[in-house]
Amino acid sequence: MTKRALTHLFLSPHLDDVVYSCGGMIHQQIQTGDSVVVVTMCAGDPPCNSVSPFARAIHDLCRSARPASPADMVAARRREDLRALESLGAQAVHLDIPDCIYRVHPADGWPLYTTATALLGNIHPSEPALIRRVAAQLASLRRSVGRHHFYVPLAIGSHVDHQVGRRAAEVTGGIHAYYEDFPYVADAPDGPAERSACWPHSRLLRPEMLCLTPANLKARWEAMGCYASQVTSFWPNRRAMQKAVKQFTERTGGGASAERLWRVA
């Protein structure tokens, strides 16, 4: 009997997170004949084109591409994501959730996250319904893809959208592995193994290392470069981005380039 191909289903909080974190792994999975689907949670349009000053400041960081409106910005980012995933051979699924910088309180319409501190802080008290909504969408999608492994972010760096995505995924259960959120993990003061409060249900996780070939690393660089509007949010240019990836993957692999997953022990 022929073995059915496995689908690797990755949850990405934003339109770049999975490629930034796991691009080499995805390339390797596809080269072995498996399929990869990347589900981006925050791919929905802003509720309106009138956004907070904080959201406008975030837009200004995207120096290489500054569309005329927030809706244009999100549409451009979706196009970047399609190009990046196509370059790796992966499929894209875009959910309709707006990025946290666009979300507003359901009662009064005020923006929920208006400072950098809030962006990396606690999930707003009004958002449990959002977690349930995302969980329901993920559960429906997972039923449709057949045999699969499900990968979700550790939420290193505590970005609220990464936290929402992780909590929604844990509601659905059946997580195969957690991935390290890059570039946030590169600046984390502690290694993921020491961050015991981050683990689900008070259980420790064990690391799984995946060594990257030069072709895997090159594919990750090229896919990351497709996010032209976002590269300068983290690095001065693409050369600096490539250097940061090389340094971190070699640090992860103890000299040889590697990406790392975390499995429930």
C-alpha positions, -999 to +999 in steps of 0.1 A: +000+000+000+014+034-010+019+057+020-003+088+019+017+121+017+018+140+049+007+176+051+026+200+074+002+226+086+018+257+101+000+285+119+015+319+113+003+349+134+012+374+106+021+374+069+057+365+074+062+347+108+064+311+096+087+319+067+109+339+090+110+311+116+108+279+096+116+287+059+144+262+057+124+234+073+095+241+049+118+239+019+132+206+032+097+191+039+086+200+004+118+185-012+110+152+005+076+150-012+053+162+016+030+192+012+030+223+034+001+247+041+007+279+060-023+294+077-019+331+084-042+343+112-039+381+108-045+385+071-078+403+073-084+439+062-086+467+088-121+474+099-118+509+083-090+531+069-090+554+099-063+538+122-046+549+154-014+570+154+004+539+166-007+519+136+004+547+113+038+547+130+041+509+124+033+516+087+061+542+086+086+514+095+078+498+062+100+521+042+103+500+011+066+499+004+041+524+017+007+519+001-019+547+003-042+532+029-042+505+056-063+483+033-037+487+005-009+478+030-026+446+040-033+437+004+003+443-005+014+420+024-009+392+013+007+394-022+041+393-006+031+362+014+018+344-018+051+351-035+072+339-005+053+307-001+052+300-039+090+303-039+092+275-013+064+254-029+040+259+000+003+267-001-012+298+016-045+301+036-054+336+048-079+340+076-099+371+080-086+384+114-072+419+114-038+425+129-039+436+165-029+472+156-062+475+137-085+457+162-110+478+182-131+472+213-165+458+203-183+481+227-168+515+221-147+511+189-115+523+205-082+507+194-071+478+217-034+481+212-019+516+209+017+513+223+047+491+219+042+480+255+007+469+248+018+451+216+041+429+237+019+427+268-012+408+279-040+399+255-068+425+259-097+413+282-121+417+253-104+391+231-114+356+245-141+356+218-114+361+192-094+332+205-126+310+202-132+323+167-097+314+155-099+280+172-131+272+154-116+282+120-085+261+127-105+231+137-126+233+105-095+237+084-077+208+101-106+185+094-103+193+057-066+185+052-065+149+061-033+134+077-012+162+090+013+176+115+003+209+132+030+235+141+023+266+161+044+295+175+059+294+210+050+331+213+086+340+223+087+378+225+051+379+238+036+397+208-002+396+215-010+381+181+014+353+186-002+347+220-037+347+205-026+322+178-009+299+203-039+299+226-063+292+198-042+264+185-041+248+220-079+249+222-080+227+191-053+204+205-033+178+186-002+201+182+027+182+167+054+208+176+060+244+185+084+266+165+106+294+178+095+329+168+123+345+148+136+371+150+122+376+186+139+344+198+173+357+187+169+386+212+154+365+241+174+368+273+168+332+281+169+301+259+135+285+252+143+255+275+146+279+305+113+296+298+092+270+316+062+294+321+058+294+283+051+257+280+015+246+277-003+230+306+029+232+328+045+205+307+081+208+296+090+206+259+119+187+244+139+201+214+141+185+180+169+198+157+166+199+119+199+205+101+197+228+071+215+223+038+229+253+020+200+250-004+175+251+025+191+282+039+192+299+005+155+291+000+147+306+034+167+338+026+149+342-008+115+336+007+121+361+035+132+386+010+098+385-007+084+404+023+098+437+010+075+458+031+087+441+063+124+435+060+133+470+071+111+466+102+138+443+116+170+448+096+186+477+077+186+457+045+185+421+030+222+415+036+218+423+073+188+399+073+208+371+058+236+376+082+212+375+112+196+343+099+230+327+094+242+336+128+211+324+146+208+291+127+245+284+134+240+293+170+210+269+171+230+241+155+262+246+174+281+257+143+260+240+116+229+257+104+197+243+120+162+251+129+146+238+161+112+226+171+098+219+206+077+188+213+057+180+245+081+158+265 
